[in-house]
Amino acid sequence: MPFKILRVICLITLVSSCAQMVPPNGGKKDENAPMVIGTKPPNKSTNFKGNRIIIKLDEFVQLKSTDQIIMSPVFTDKLIETIGKTIEISFPTTKPSPNTTYTINFGNSILDNHEAIQPLENYSYTFSTGPILDTNKIEGKVRNAFTNKVESGIIVGIYPKRKFTDSTLLTMHPEYFAKSNLAGNFTIENLPADTFLIFGFKDENANLKYTKNELIAFKKDLLIIGQKYESQNLFLFKPPLYNTNTILDTISKQKGKYQFIVYSPNKINIEAETKLRSYTQHISGTDQKDTVVIFIPMQPDSIPVKFLITTTDTSFKQTLRTKPRNKTPEFTFLLKSVNIGPTDSIRFISTTPIDKINLNEIIFMEDSITLSKLFFKQINHFEWLLYHPLKEKMNYTLHIKDSQVRDAYGRFNKNFKQTIQTRSNKDYGNLILNITTKHNTSTIIQLVENNAEEKLIKSSICINCKELTFENLSPVIVKIKVIVDSNQNGKWDNGNLKMGILPETIYYHTEPITIKAYWDIEHSINLDEILNN
């Protein structure tokens, strides 16, 4: 009897062991993308009246990166879920609008449920609630206006002209839309014949509406669907925070010194309404914020000053006062640069306006030898240039003796000494740019570093020019940036959505150019080919 019991126990153990589920070792990973094997109703159906769509696939699937799933026109009352080998789209409470063609684009969000390696790329399902399926489409590319690089994840939307008002962008979803892919390309399909306006924007808060200060792109021309069209290239730009010539701030914390922080100054004039002597200084800043400084050294603290601010289209007045016991601005000197080339001049700057200067008592030394025959040139009431032949790899000293310069406040300078070093001509290279063009387009040719930061090295205005020479360049690898200077003001101008102004177009000659020390590099470009890319 015990033998029989033992035999039964062994048999049960053996059977149990054989029945245990063990995943197989090894084997190939499933690297194939899921495939659609059927839909209900069929893709591109018309007269859709139901409240559910079923998409059948050949394997178990999951949805990832659901922000890629776009239904156009926008329809928010929908539910999309996976059930085994199917994807179900349901409209639980509200049916889609009548006589409308809808497209649901899944992007790359459909992956198999196990490996999740290879997505079903750019699958879309289209249906019409009416008897006709709209088949028009538009395509295009989104680029950054300042860098010309492609922009991905940008909402490109079109809005019917007949419904568009000043507030539409901020309050309404686009009627039809798509997202730009990694290559910056977008396609909006199944469009009705109609007249639209097209915009692109970086939807930071994912509400499918443009929000102020988001990157924006637009086209001036109407988009007429149903007619032959060209590719819709959009250039994305950061809207200006303020209008040109906006006075952002005023500062009057020092005696006789009044500062105006001006956004993107353009033909702006600020004058003090006073009979006292005044001096104006313009200081360039960052982020398009410059400072206009007005010095009125003899202005009493207790009396306010009226300033007349004039631009090309407006003028207004602003009153400032300095408080009693405010400190007088510091009076000192500084040099523009202390590491210069042998062909450069020496620029020294005063922090307050100069009233009188004794140039005979300014000493310029080469090592320990005092140099003669110095030539000075006054740039304005704050800056002077000193010219003298300089030797390579030499130390120089600029010495402004005590009490030889009087500023507009009646103060005399303290002793000032600064050492300057020159580099060798062999440290620099030159670039001779041969330019071919048949047009008189006003352009700005810039040399920028051949990297993501694109630090500006040198810039030159070019109107039908045949040759440009960039001298005294430190060794560096550069590329050429070309700005179409539409208003011929010598700088790149941003767009303005409110005023309907597009940003000035930028192009690149991307072939890298290596600047070598003590070399003259010749390089040829066809400007017409660059501008046609």
Helices and strands as residue ranges (DSSP letters): H 2-19, E 36-40, E 52-57, E 61-63, G 66-68, E 70-72, E 79-83, E 86-90, E 101-105, E 110-112, E 124-128, E 136-144, E 155-160, G 161-163, H 168-171, E 176-179, E 185-191, E 195-201, E 216-218, E 223-224, E 232-236, E 246-254, E 257-263, E 269-272, E 279-283, E 289-295, E 305-310, E 315-320, E 333-335, E 339-340, E 346-350, E 354-357, G 359-361, E 362-366, E 369-370, E 375-378, E 383-387, E 395-400, E 405-407, E 416-422, G 425-427, E 429-436, E 442-449, E 456-463, E 467-473, E 476-484, E 506-515, E 520-526, H 527-532
